């Protein structure tokens, strides 16, 4: 049984392998386009990295969590949440992947 089946997801759910790429964070928002070939078939995958900043004197972690929840809830529905990165210097990178249109 694979991890998709163990989570109870249907056959329609997209199965995806993971490849990790290190991308330097240069701006508050970055768009990344990756051109890949899978079994000879070309695909373009688009990612967006948004940096969520918190006030250094934010006393409560729940305030940070509320801000993250708001960013995720309000993002463009054509983009899917992929990863919430580790905090660094009161900033947290949030990565979204553009959903593939069914053709």
C-alpha positions as CSV (number, residue, x, y, z in Angstrom):
1,X,0.0,0.0,0.0
2,X,1.5,3.4,-1.0
3,X,1.2,6.6,1.1
4,X,-1.6,7.9,-1.2
5,X,-3.8,4.8,-0.5
6,X,-3.0,4.9,3.2
7,X,-4.3,8.4,3.5
8,X,-7.6,7.4,1.8
9,X,-7.1,9.6,-1.3
10,X,-8.8,8.5,-4.4
11,X,-7.2,7.4,-7.7
12,X,-7.9,10.9,-9.1
13,X,-5.4,12.4,-6.7
14,X,-2.2,13.5,-8.4
15,X,0.8,11.4,-7.2
16,X,4.0,13.3,-7.1
17,X,7.6,12.4,-6.3
18,X,9.7,15.0,-4.6
19,X,12.9,16.7,-5.8
20,X,14.4,19.5,-3.6
21,X,16.1,22.5,-5.1
22,X,17.8,25.2,-3.2
23,X,16.6,28.6,-4.4
24,X,18.2,31.8,-3.0
25,X,15.6,34.1,-1.5
26,X,16.3,37.5,-3.0
27,X,13.0,39.3,-2.9
28,X,9.8,39.3,-0.9
29,X,8.1,37.3,-3.6
30,X,9.7,35.1,-6.3
31,X,8.2,33.2,-9.2
32,X,10.1,30.1,-10.2
33,X,9.6,28.2,-13.4
34,X,11.0,24.7,-13.8
35,X,11.1,22.9,-17.1
36,X,11.2,19.1,-16.6
37,X,11.0,16.0,-18.7
38,X,9.2,13.0,-17.2
39,X,9.5,9.8,-19.3
40,X,10.3,12.1,-22.2
41,X,7.3,14.2,-21.7
42,X,8.0,17.9,-21.2
43,X,6.2,19.7,-18.3
44,X,6.6,23.3,-17.0
45,X,6.0,23.6,-13.3
46,X,5.5,27.0,-11.8
47,X,6.2,27.9,-8.2
48,X,5.8,31.0,-6.1
49,X,7.7,31.7,-2.9
50,X,6.2,34.3,-0.6
51,X,8.0,35.6,2.4
52,X,5.8,36.2,5.4
53,X,7.3,38.7,7.8
54,X,6.5,39.0,11.5
55,X,7.2,41.8,13.9
56,X,10.3,41.0,16.0
57,X,8.5,41.9,19.2
58,X,5.4,39.7,18.4
59,X,4.9,38.1,21.8
60,X,2.6,35.3,21.0
61,X,3.2,32.5,18.6
62,X,-0.5,32.3,17.9
63,X,-0.2,35.8,16.2
64,X,2.3,34.3,13.8
65,X,0.1,31.3,13.1
66,X,-2.9,33.6,12.5
67,X,-0.9,35.6,9.9
68,X,0.2,32.4,8.2
69,X,-3.3,31.1,8.1
70,X,-4.5,34.3,6.6
71,X,-1.8,34.2,3.8
72,X,-2.7,30.6,3.0
73,X,-6.5,31.2,3.1
74,X,-6.3,34.3,0.9
75,X,-3.9,33.0,-1.8
76,X,-4.9,32.7,-5.4
77,X,-7.0,29.5,-5.8
78,X,-5.0,28.6,-8.9
79,X,-2.0,28.0,-6.7
80,X,-1.6,25.1,-4.2
81,X,0.3,25.2,-0.9
82,X,3.4,23.1,-1.2
83,X,5.5,24.0,1.8
84,X,5.9,26.3,4.8
85,X,9.6,26.8,5.4
86,X,11.5,27.2,8.6
87,X,11.4,30.7,10.2
88,X,14.6,32.8,9.9
89,X,15.0,36.3,11.2
90,X,11.2,36.8,11.7
91,X,10.5,35.6,8.2
92,X,8.9,32.4,7.0
93,X,9.0,31.3,3.3
94,X,5.7,29.9,2.0
95,X,5.9,28.0,-1.3
96,X,2.9,27.5,-3.7
97,X,2.7,25.5,-6.9
98,X,0.5,26.5,-9.8
99,X,-2.2,23.9,-10.3
100,X,-1.9,22.0,-13.6
101,X,-4.9,22.6,-15.9
102,X,-6.6,19.4,-17.1
103,X,-6.1,19.1,-20.8
